[in-house]
Amino acid sequence: MSALALVAAGLAVLRSSGGSAQAAAPTRPNIVVLETDDQTLAEMEVLPNVRRLIGSEGVTFDNNFDSFSLCCPSRATFLTGQYSHNNGVRGNALPAGGFEKLDHTNTLPVWLQQGGYYTVHLGKYLNGYGRRNPREIPPGWSEWHGLVDPTTYRYYNYTMNENGVLTTYCAVPEPSCYQTDVLRDKANEIIRRRTPDGPFFLWVAFLANHSGGPREPGDPAGFPTPDPAPRFANRFAGVRLPQPPNFDEADVSDKPLVIRRRTPITARQRANIQENWQQRRETLLAVDEAVASIVETLRATGELDNTLLVFTSDNGFFHGEHRIRNGKVQLYEESIHLPLLMRWTANKALPRGVHRKQLTVNVDDAETILAAAGDTARPGRIEDGVSLLRYWKDGGLELGRDLLVDNMPGVIHFDAIRSRNFMYAEYQNGDRELYDLRTDPYELQSQHANRAFDRLKAPLSTRLHNLVGCAGASCRARPAVRFTAARRGRCGSVAASVSGPNVASVSFWIKGRRVASDARAPFRATLRFKARTTVRARITTRFDQLVTTDRTVRACR
């Protein structure tokens, strides 16, 4: 460990123990990020180990989204904590995006390494990595095991840059070097080797369940599929493809041109989608085994409790919804709604086995990791996200922000805003979409032309335009509200009030219990308590924003 890291670690110990190193609790955690590729939220069904070992021992964020549903922009957001319009990566390849587009000198691993972390990348990196120079190692990585494009997209016969040495695995396919299993074994070896040497950051980026070679007998012609591990081949044979109401959507006249041009799905295409759906789920079974193995290695080395484990995916995927045979990039829930589960059992302030309903987005990932790493790791960019440790600790907290969703520049470009209950989008060609997700969770009928929604569309459009050019705090803008709470008259009586434009209703909470509410202006309540107490106002606006504000009050002198 460097001298800087030793000093930082010592200061962290002193802070956590009130000055006594002997009484120190675990301080900076190891950080292990386990990321799949193209995995949908629904596919969590086939990952019981992930749900049991991470979610049930930590937190599951039920409303987590991807700001740009494409591999390279999503990963660049993970590495920067910024929306794509701020980090500059707006596609998978030049000129809009790709590996070369990101400034790698100012990313999460650089910040963590400067803060004393040993940083390791293992697996897929940004699209296009290795084409310019297969031996290149981006800044910030203490140890590097990066899959080299184009071989990244092979479950066998892939090449890895291992600290500057190129190694090709399994030129002739055999089960012993199935890519997911090799990444699993390397992750376990790294954890065992690094355990005595201070905190580490390990990003394990699986290819699964992205499509990839080699093609196998029975794979649908002209339809890319992944390659399950041999032990899981045909595990889901005979299981029928789910067909939700938006599968092969019958009427797409309300949709943008890019969807209206799609023809109904044929019987052959339906069979192809079925085969791909089956193989994708079978491919994830090896990931589920790998996660269980990595967790067990952390346990065996004594590092599990003080490791922040993060499980997520870079983007979702379509299986025939809205007539989209496969792929991502579109704004619909199947493409942008992602799994996010975390575990950190040494941090006793964080509850275990909880679900959180607040809106979260992948610009939050970097900020969450930095918050866990402590004061020694500082971002070199203006961060657009927030630390989700706050949401994890406090399920009632609401920040009042909206989420930005967009895609690559060009004729099919859109900018969209995801609020608590609505998705509103504006396309470059003038198309619009608006969905009320409370009554239409499958996004079957856009309300953009419905005059009944005119009063909502204007504020959503204004907030969307603010998000498109936002940076830092402006990406987290909250509704303008004012909350006051103060002792009134005799001991034990507190007057609470909320004001601000567009307030629709307010509820007042003390110690997790609602004690009063008001749905008419002026929004007031008289609260009764004597001890010094924190009062929370939970404020709903007319235009689909929810924000909480806290005030600590002493009702008696």
C-alpha positions in Angstrom: 0.0 0.0 0.0 1.3 3.5 -0.8 2.2 6.0 1.9 -0.8 8.1 0.9 -3.1 5.2 1.3 -1.6 4.2 4.7 -2.1 7.7 6.0 -5.7 7.8 4.6 -6.5 4.5 6.2 -5.1 5.6 9.5 -7.2 8.8 9.5 -10.3 6.8 8.6 -9.7 4.5 11.5 -9.3 7.4 13.9 -12.5 9.1 12.6 -14.5 5.9 13.0 -13.3 5.2 16.5 -13.3 8.6 18.1 -9.5 8.5 18.2 -8.9 5.0 19.4 -7.5 2.7 16.8 -8.1 -0.4 19.1 -11.8 0.3 19.1 -12.0 0.8 15.3 -15.0 -0.7 13.4 -14.6 -1.7 9.7 -13.9 1.5 7.7 -13.5 1.6 4.0 -15.1 -1.4 2.4 -13.8 -3.5 -0.5 -16.1 -2.8 -3.5 -17.1 -5.5 -5.9 -19.3 -4.7 -8.9 -20.9 -7.6 -10.8 -22.4 -6.5 -14.1 -24.2 -8.4 -16.7 -24.7 -7.3 -20.3 -28.2 -6.8 -21.8 -30.0 -8.3 -18.9 -33.6 -7.5 -18.3 -35.3 -6.9 -15.0 -37.5 -9.9 -15.6 -34.5 -12.2 -16.0 -33.8 -11.8 -12.3 -36.2 -14.8 -12.0 -33.3 -17.1 -13.0 -30.8 -15.6 -10.6 -31.8 -17.0 -7.2 -28.3 -16.8 -5.8 -28.1 -13.1 -6.6 -31.4 -12.4 -5.0 -30.6 -14.5 -1.9 -27.0 -13.5 -1.3 -27.1 -9.9 -2.3 -30.7 -8.6 -2.2 -31.9 -10.5 0.8 -28.9 -9.5 2.7 -29.0 -5.9 1.6 -31.2 -3.8 -0.7 -33.1 -4.1 -4.0 -33.8 -0.9 -5.8 -37.1 -1.7 -7.6 -37.2 1.4 -9.7 -33.7 1.6 -11.2 -33.2 2.9 -14.7 -30.6 3.3 -17.5 -30.2 6.8 -18.8 -29.0 5.6 -22.2 -29.9 2.0 -23.1 -26.8 1.0 -25.0 -23.6 -0.8 -23.8 -20.9 1.9 -24.2 -22.8 4.9 -23.1 -24.1 3.0 -20.1 -20.6 1.9 -19.1 -19.2 5.4 -19.6 -21.9 6.7 -17.2 -20.9 4.1 -14.6 -17.3 5.2 -14.9 -18.1 8.9 -14.7 -21.3 9.4 -12.7 -22.5 11.7 -15.6 -25.2 11.6 -18.2 -23.9 11.0 -21.7 -24.3 14.6 -22.8 -21.7 15.5 -20.1 -19.2 12.6 -20.5 -19.4 12.8 -24.3 -20.0 9.1 -25.0 -23.1 8.9 -27.2 -22.8 5.6 -29.0 -20.9 2.4 -29.3 -18.5 3.6 -32.0 -16.8 6.7 -33.3 -17.6 9.5 -34.1 -20.4 9.6 -31.4 -19.0 7.1 -28.9 -16.9 4.0 -28.3 -13.8 3.5 -26.1 -11.8 6.3 -27.7 -14.4 8.9 -26.9 -14.1 8.8 -23.1 -11.5 10.7 -21.2 -10.0 7.8 -19.3 -7.7 10.0 -17.2 -10.7 11.2 -15.1 -12.9 8.2 -14.2 -14.0 6.2 -11.1 -11.0 3.9 -11.0 -8.6 6.9 -11.1 -10.4 8.5 -8.2 -10.5 5.3 -6.2 -6.8 4.6 -6.9 -5.9 8.1 -5.8 -7.8 7.4 -2.6 -5.8 4.3 -1.7 -7.8 1.5 -3.4 -6.3 -1.3 -5.4 -8.4 -1.3 -8.6 -9.0 -4.3 -10.9 -11.0 -4.6 -14.1 -12.0 -8.0 -15.2 -14.0 -8.8 -18.4 -15.7 -6.6 -20.9 -14.8 -2.9 -21.0 -16.0 -0.1 -23.4 -17.0 -1.0 -26.9 -14.0 -0.9 -29.3 -11.5 -1.5 -26.5 -8.3 -3.2 -28.0 -8.9 -2.3 -31.7 -6.5 0.7 -31.5 -4.0 -1.1 -29.3 -4.8 -4.5 -27.8 -2.1 -4.0 -25.1 -3.4 -0.6 -24.0 -4.4 -0.3 -20.3 -6.5 2.7 -19.4 -5.4 4.9 -16.5 -6.5 4.2 -13.0 -6.3 0.4 -13.0 -3.8 -1.3 -10.7 -4.5 -4.6 -12.4 -6.1 -5.2 -15.8 -7.8 -8.2 -17.4 -9.7 -6.7 -20.3 -11.4 -8.6 -23.0 -10.1 -7.4 -26.4 -12.6 -6.5 -29.2 -13.8 -8.1 -31.3 -13.1 -11.3 -29.4 -15.1 -10.0 -26.4 -18.2 -11.3 -28.0 -17.1 -14.9 -28.0 -17.9 -17.3 -25.2 -14.9 -19.3 -26.4 -11.8 -18.3 -28.3 -11.5 -14.9 -26.8 -8.4 -12.8 -26.1 -7.7 -11.0 -22.8 -5.1 -8.3 -22.2 -3.7 -9.3 -18.8 -1.5 -6.5 -17.5 -0.1 -6.0 -21.0 0.2 -9.7 -22.0 -2.3 -11.0 -24.6 -3.7 -14.4 -23.8 -6.2 -16.3 -26.0 -8.4 -18.8 -24.2 -9.9 -21.9 -25.8 -9.3 -21.5 -29.5 -11.1 -24.9 -29.7 -14.2 -24.7 -27.6 -14.2 -26.8 -24.4 -16.2 -26.4 -21.2 -13.1 -25.7 -19.1 -12.7 -22.2 -20.6 -16.2 -21.0 -21.0 -15.9 -17.3 -20.6 -18.2 -16.7 -17.6 -16.4 -19.5 -15.7 -12.9 -18.1 -16.4 -14.0 -14.7 -15.2 -15.4 -16.3 -12.0 -12.1 -18.1 -11.3 -10.0 -15.1 -11.9 -12.2 -13.0 -9.6 -11.8 -15.6 -6.9 -8.1 -15.6 -7.3 -7.8 -11.8 -7.2 -9.9 -11.7 -4.0 -7.8 -14.3 -2.3 -4.6 -12.6 -3.3 -5.6 -9.1 -2.4 -7.3 -9.8 1.0 -4.4 -8.9 3.3 -3.4 -5.8 1.4 -6.1 -3.2 2.0 -9.3 -2.3 0.2 -9.8 -3.2 -3.4 -12.3 -2.2 -6.1 -13.1 -5.1 -8.5 -15.3 -4.6 -11.5 -16.4 -8.0 -12.9 -18.1 -7.3 -16.3 -19.6 -10.5 -17.7 -20.5 -10.8 -21.4 -23.5 -12.8 -20.4 -26.2 -12.7 -21.5 -25.3 -10.6 -24.6 -25.4 -12.5 -27.9 -22.1 -14.1 -28.8 -20.4 -17.0 -30.6 -19.8 -19.6 -31.5 -23.0 -20.4 -33.3 -24.5 -23.8 -32.4 -26.7 -26.3 -34.3 -30.3 -25.1 -33.9 -29.5 -21.4 -33.5 -32.0 -19.4 -35.6 -30.6 -18.2 -38.9 -29.8 -14.5 -39.0 -30.8 -14.0 -35.4 -28.0 -13.5 -32.8 -28.2 -15.5 -29.6 -25.8 -16.1 -26.7 -24.0 -19.4 -25.9 -25.1 -21.1 -22.6 -22.6 -23.1 -20.7 -22.9 -26.8 -21.8 -24.1 -27.8 -18.4 -27.1 -25.5 -18.8 -27.9 -26.1 -22.5 -31.6 -26.6 -23.0 -32.4 -26.1 -19.3 -35.4 -24.1 -20.3 -36.5 -26.0 -23.3 -40.2 -26.2 -23.4 -40.7 -23.1 -21.2 -42.9 -20.8 -23.2 -41.9 -17.2 -24.0 -44.0 -14.8 -22.0 -46.3 -12.6 -24.1 -47.3 -9.6 -22.2 -50.0 -7.2 -23.6 -47.4 -5.2 -25.5 -45.9 -8.3 -27.2 -46.3 -7.9 -31.0 -48.4 -4.8 -30.2 -51.5 -4.9 -32.4 -52.0 -1.1 -32.8 -48.9 1.0 -33.0 -50.6 4.1 -34.6 -49.8 6.1 -31.5 -46.1 5.3 -31.6 -43.3 7.2 -33.2 -42.3 6.5 -36.8 -39.5 4.1 -35.8 -42.1 1.8 -34.3 -45.0 2.5 -36.8 -42.7 1.1 -39.5 -42.4 -2.3 -37.8 -44.6 -5.0 -39.2 -46.3 -7.6 -37.1 -44.2 -10.5 -35.9 -44.4 -13.6 -38.1 -44.5 -17.2 -36.8 -40.9 -17.8 -37.7 -39.8 -14.6 -36.0 -41.8 -15.6 -32.9 -39.9 -18.9 -32.9 -36.6 -17.1 -33.2 -37.5 -14.8 -30.2 -38.5 -17.8 -28.2 -35.1 -19.5 -28.8 -33.2 -16.3 -28.0 -35.2 -15.8 -24.8 -34.5 -19.4 -23.7 -30.8 -19.2 -24.4 -30.4 -15.9 -22.8 -31.8 -17.2 -19.5 -29.7 -20.4 -19.7 -26.6 -18.2 -20.2 -27.4 -16.3 -17.0 -27.3 -19.5 -14.9 -23.5 -19.6 -15.1 -23.5 -16.0 -13.8 -25.7 -17.0 -10.9 -23.2 -19.7 -10.0 -20.3 -17.3 -10.4 -21.9 -14.8 -8.0 -22.4 -17.5 -5.4 -18.8 -18.6 -5.8 -17.5 -15.0 -5.5 -19.6 -14.4 -2.4 -18.3 -17.6 -0.9 -14.7 -16.6 -1.6 -15.3 -13.3 0.2 -16.8 -15.2 3.1 -13.9 -17.6 3.3 -11.3 -14.8 3.3 -13.2 -12.9 6.0 -14.0 -10.0 3.6 -17.7 -10.5 3.0 -19.1 -8.3 5.7 -16.9 -5.3 4.8 -17.4 -5.6 1.1 -20.0 -3.4 -0.8 -21.4 -5.8 -3.4 -23.2 -4.3 -6.3 -25.1 -6.3 -8.9 -26.6 -4.6 -12.0 -26.7 -4.7 -15.8 -25.8 -2.1 -18.4 -29.1 -2.1 -20.2 -32.3 -4.1 -20.8 -33.5 -5.9 -23.9 -36.6 -6.6 -26.1 -38.2 -9.9 -26.8 -41.0 -8.9 -29.1 -42.5 -6.1 -27.1 -43.9 -3.2 -29.2 -43.0 -5.4 -32.3 -39.2 -5.1 -31.4 -37.7 -8.5 -32.2 -34.5 -7.9 -30.2 -32.1 -5.1 -29.1 -32.4 -2.1 -26.9 -31.9 1.7 -27.3 -35.7 2.5 -27.1 -37.2 4.3 -24.1 -39.7 1.5 -23.1 -39.5 -0.2 -19.8 -38.1 -3.4 -21.1 -35.0 -1.5 -22.3 -34.4 0.9 -19.5 -35.7 -0.7 -16.3 -32.6 -2.5 -14.8 -31.8 -4.7 -11.8 -29.8 -3.0 -9.0 -29.0 -4.9 -5.8 -26.4 -4.1 -3.1 -25.0 -5.7 0.1 -22.8 -4.3 2.8 -23.5 -6.0 6.1 -20.7 -4.4 8.1 -22.5 -1.0 7.8 -25.0 -1.4 10.6 -26.8 1.8 9.5 -28.0 0.0 6.4 -31.0 -2.3 6.8 -30.9 -5.8 5.3 -33.4 -7.5 3.1 -35.2 -4.3 2.1 -36.7 -3.0 -1.2 -36.6 0.7 -2.1 -39.2 2.3 -4.4 -37.5 5.7 -5.1 -36.4 6.5 -8.6 -32.8 5.6 -9.2 -30.6 5.7 -12.3 -27.2 4.6 -13.4 -25.7 8.1 -12.9 -26.0 7.3 -9.2 -23.7 4.2 -9.3 -20.4 6.1 -9.2 -21.5 8.5 -6.5 -22.7 5.6 -4.3 -19.4 3.8 -4.6 -17.5 7.0 -3.8 -19.7 7.6 -0.7 -18.9 4.1 0.5 -15.2 4.6 -0.1 -15.1 7.7 2.1 -13.4 11.1 2.0 -10.1 9.9 0.5 -11.8 9.1 -2.9 -13.0 12.3 -4.6 -14.5 12.7 -8.1 -12.7 14.7 -10.6 -15.9 15.5 -12.5 -19.1 17.3 -11.6 -21.3 14.4 -10.6 -24.9 14.2 -11.9 -26.1 11.5 -9.6 -26.6 11.0 -5.8 -25.4 8.4 -3.3 -28.0 5.7 -3.0 -26.7 4.9 0.5 -29.2 7.6 1.5 -32.1 5.8 0.0 -30.9 2.5 1.3 -30.9 3.9 4.9 -34.1 5.9 4.6 -36.9 4.4 2.6 -39.1 7.4 3.1 -36.6 9.9 1.6 -37.7 11.5 -1.7 -35.4 14.0 -3.6 -38.1 15.2 -6.0 -35.9 14.8 -9.1 -36.7 13.5 -12.6 -34.6 11.1 -14.7 -33.3 11.8 -18.2 -33.4 9.1 -20.8 -32.1 9.5 -24.3 -30.2 7.8 -27.2 -27.7 8.4 -29.9 -27.8 11.4 -32.2 -29.5 11.0 -35.5 -32.9 10.7 -37.1 -34.3 8.4 -34.4 -32.9 10.5 -31.5 -35.2 11.2 -28.6 -35.0 13.0 -25.3 -37.3 11.6 -22.6 -38.1 12.4 -19.0 -39.0 9.6 -16.6 -41.0 10.9 -13.6 -42.6 8.8 -10.8 -45.6 7.9 -12.9 -45.1 9.2 -16.4 -42.7 8.8 -19.4 -42.7 11.7 -21.8 -40.5 11.9 -24.9 -39.7 14.3 -27.7 -38.2 12.9 -31.0 -35.9 14.8 -33.4 -38.5 14.3 -36.2 -41.3 15.9 -34.1 -42.9 12.7 -32.8 -44.0 12.7 -29.2 -44.9 10.0 -26.6 -46.6 10.3 -23.2 -47.5 7.3 -21.0 -49.3 7.2 -17.7 -47.6 4.2 -16.1 -50.1 4.0 -13.3 -52.9 2.9 -15.7 -50.8 1.7 -18.7 -47.6 -0.1 -17.4 -47.1 -1.8 -20.7 -47.0 1.6 -22.6 -49.7 0.6 -25.0 -51.4 3.9 -25.6 -49.5 7.2 -25.8 -51.5 10.1 -24.4 -49.5 12.8 -26.2 -52.5 13.7 -28.4 -55.0 13.5 -25.6 -56.1 17.0 -24.6 -56.9 15.8 -21.1 -53.1 15.6 -20.5 -52.3 19.0 -21.9 -51.9 20.5 -18.4 -49.3 17.9 -17.6 -47.4 17.9 -20.9 -46.2 21.5 -20.5 -44.4 21.1 -17.2 -43.0 17.8 -18.2 -41.6 19.3 -21.4 -40.1 22.2 -19.5 -38.4 19.9 -17.0 -37.2 17.7 -19.9 -35.6 20.7 -21.6 -33.8 21.6 -18.4 -32.5 18.0 -18.1 -31.2 17.8 -21.6 -28.5 20.5 -20.8 -28.2 19.8 -17.1 -24.9 19.3 -15.2 -24.4 18.4 -11.6 -27.0 20.0 -9.2 -29.3 21.0 -12.1 -29.7 17.3 -12.9 -31.1 16.8 -9.5 -33.5 19.8 -9.5 -36.4 19.5 -7.0 -39.7 21.4 -6.8 -39.6 24.8 -5.2 -41.2 24.2 -1.8 -40.8 25.8 1.7 -41.4 23.9 4.9 -41.5 25.5 8.3 -42.0 23.9 11.7 -41.7 25.8 15.0 -43.0 25.8 18.5 -46.2 27.7 19.0 -47.6 28.9 22.2 -47.5 26.5 25.1 -45.0 23.6 25.4 -45.7 20.7 23.2 -47.4 22.4 20.3 -45.7 22.8 16.9 -47.0 24.6 13.9 -46.0 23.1 10.6 -46.7 24.5 7.2 -45.7 24.0 3.5 -45.9 26.5 0.7 -44.8 26.7 -2.9 -46.2 26.6 -6.4 -48.1 23.5 -7.6 -48.2 21.8 -4.2 -51.1 19.3 -4.3 -50.9 17.6 -0.9 -48.7 17.3 2.2 -48.4 14.7 4.9 -46.4 15.2 8.1 -44.3 12.3 9.5 -42.6 11.7 12.8 -40.4 8.7 13.4 -41.8 6.9 10.3 -45.4 7.5 11.2 -47.8 9.8 9.5 -49.3 12.2 12.1 -51.2 14.7 9.9 -52.0 15.5 6.3 -53.6 18.3 4.3 -54.8 18.3 0.7 -55.9 22.0 0.5 -53.9 25.2 0.6 -52.7 26.6 2.9 -51.0 23.3 3.9 -50.8 23.3 7.6 -50.9 21.1 10.7 -50.6 21.5 14.4 -48.3 18.7 15.8 -48.0 17.8 19.4 -44.7 16.5 21.0 -42.3 17.6 23.6 -38.9 16.1 23.0 -36.5 17.4 20.3 -37.9 15.7 17.2 -37.4 15.6 13.4 -40.6 16.4 11.5 -40.7 15.3 7.8 -43.0 16.9 5.2 -43.9 14.6 2.3 -44.9 16.9 -0.5 -46.7 15.9 -3.7 -47.0 18.4 -6.6 -49.7 18.6 -9.2 -47.2 17.6 -11.9 -45.9 14.2 -10.6 -43.1 15.2 -8.3 -42.6 13.9 -4.7 -40.2 15.5 -2.3 -39.5 15.2 1.4 -38.1 18.0 3.6 -37.0 17.6 7.3 -37.0 20.0 10.1 -35.7 19.3 13.7 -37.8 21.1 16.3 -37.7 21.4 20.1 -41.3 21.8 21.2 -40.4 22.7 24.8 -37.6 24.9 26.0 
